[in-house]
């Protein structure tokens, strides 16, 4: 008999996909604050899978749509992720259908091998990460404050920024030690700021 663990505490980004988030992480700020060097908006979809009997099984009830507002400053990034689960079969075990998460990544200068390290503070827990100097491929790990009986103890997020294609590909894994439990496969499209020469055409017209 296969033991079916509830999907409670699933997490998505971060970039990320599912789960309970701690409160009070978004820092208060009076006024607009400093201007970022670059602001990007990503919009996409995440597809959920759960490990059962050594095989990944799709669980479409936990799929979601998401947007990420990503503000890049000289030495850190701040991202706000909004997630929406619309499947009628979603049971609420991974939190509300609509969730908002915050992530701050503080970066170091590249080391002699070209590796850029980061420290992370987020709604999903604190952690560390690393990427390349062009921020094309990144890996992050965050450690939530969970009971030792929880089915996972950390999140691992692997990202590929395909800037030339305007696409972000991301895998969000929930692991207990090195044993995977759940993963979310995300793909998002880049929406960069630009002007319209005239009113955009709408398909609804």
N, C-alpha and C positions, 0 to 999 in steps of 0.2 A: 504494500500500500504506500502511495506517495503522500508525504505530509505536505499539505498546502498551507503555507504561511500567509496570513493576510497581507494585503498590500499597504498596510499602515506605514507611515513615515517615509514613503517614497519621495525622492527629491528630484527638477530640472532645470536655465542661464545665460545661473547662472547661460544661465548660460543655463539654468539648469532645470531640471525638469520637475521634481515632485517633492513633496514632504512638508513637514512642519517647520516653521521658521521661528527663530527667537525674535523678540520685539526690541525696539530701541536701538537698532543698529544704524539706521539712517541718521546721520548727525544733524542736529538742529542748525539752522543758518538764517541769520537776519540779513535780508537783502539778496541780491543776485549772486554774490561771490565772484571769484576770479573767472575770467574767460578761459575755457579750455583751448588747447592747441587745435583739437579736432573733435567734432561731434559726429557720430555715426548712429544710424538707426537700422536695426536688423529685424526682420519679420519672418517667421517660419513655423515649422511644425515638428513635434517630437512624437516618435512611435515607441511604445513601451514593450519590453520583453522581460520575462521572468525565467530564471533557471529552474527547471524541473527535471529530475532524473538525469542530470548531466546534459540536458538539451535546452536551448533557448526556445521559449514558447511565447508567441505573440499574445498580448493582453490589450486589445484595442480599446477596452473600456477606460484605460488610463492614458490614452493618447491625449495630446494637447496642442493648442495653438499658442504662440508666444510672440512678444515683441521685446526688444532690448534697446534701451537708450544708453549709449556708451559714450562717455565723455573722457577724452584722453588729455591729461595734463602733462607737464614736462617730466615729472618723476612718478606719477601715479595715474591709474585709471579709476573711474567710478562708473558703475553700471547699475541700472534699475531694470529688472526683468518682470514683465507682467505675463501671467500664464492663465490659460482658460481651458478647462476640460468641458467639452460639449456633448460627449457621448451619453445617450439617455441611460445606459447601463452602469454609469459610474456610481459607486456605492458610498463615496465620501470618506473612505478610509485613509486616503492620502491628504486629507484636509479639504478646505473649501474648493469649490469648482474654480473660483477666481482667486489668484494669489499674487502678491507683489513681493519681490526679493531685492536685496541690495548687496552689492559687492564692491569692495575697495581693494585694489592691488597696488602696493608700493614696490617700485622696481629699483634694482641696483644697476650700476653701470656694467657693461659686459666684462666678463673676466677674460684672462688671456686666451681662453679657448672659444670666446665668442658667446658664452652662455650668460643669459640675463636671468637673474633670480628674482623672486617676488615673495613678499609676505602678504597674507590675505586676511581680511576681516570681512565677514559676511553674515547674512541672515542664517546661513546654514552651518556656521561654525568658522573657526579660525584655521589657517593652514599656510602652506607654502606652495610655490610653483616655480617653473622655469620655462624659458622660451628662447628664441634666437633673436639677434639684433633687429631683424625686420618684423618681428612679431607675426610670423607666418604659422609656426607650429608651437603649441603650448601644452603643458601638462600641469594640472593643479590638483592638490589633495587637501581636503578639509575634514576636520575632526569635530563632529557635533557632540554635544553633551547629552549622551543617551544612557539608558540603563544597560548593564552588561548582558541582559537577557534580550536586547533588541537584535533583530536579524542582520544588522550591519553596524559597522563602527566607523566608517569613513566614506567619503565621496571621492572618486577620481574622475576628473574631467579632462578629456583629450580634445584639443581643438586644432582645426586646420583652417586658416584664413586664406581663401583663394581670392585675393583682392582683384586680380585681373578678370575673373569670372563674376565678381560681385556676390560670392557665396561663402557662407560659414558652415562648416561641417563639424559636428560635435558629438562625442559619445560621453554620456554621463553614467558612471558605474557606481553601484552601491555594493560595498564589499565588507565581509567579515574576515579580518586577516587578509589572505589572498583568495578567499573563496567568494566568487561572485554570487549575488542574489538577484539583483534587478539591474537592467541597463535601459537607457533611453537614447535612441538614435535621432539626432536633430539635424535639420538642414534649414538654413535661413538665407534670405536674400538681402543684400545691402541696399539701403535707400539713403543716398547722399543728398545733401541740400543742393537745390538748383532752382532756377526761376523758370516760369512759363512765359512764353511769348504771347500766349492767349489762353483763354479758359480751356482746360483739358476736356477732351471728348469723353462723355460718359456712355457706357453701354446701355444705361437705363433710358436714354433719350429715344 
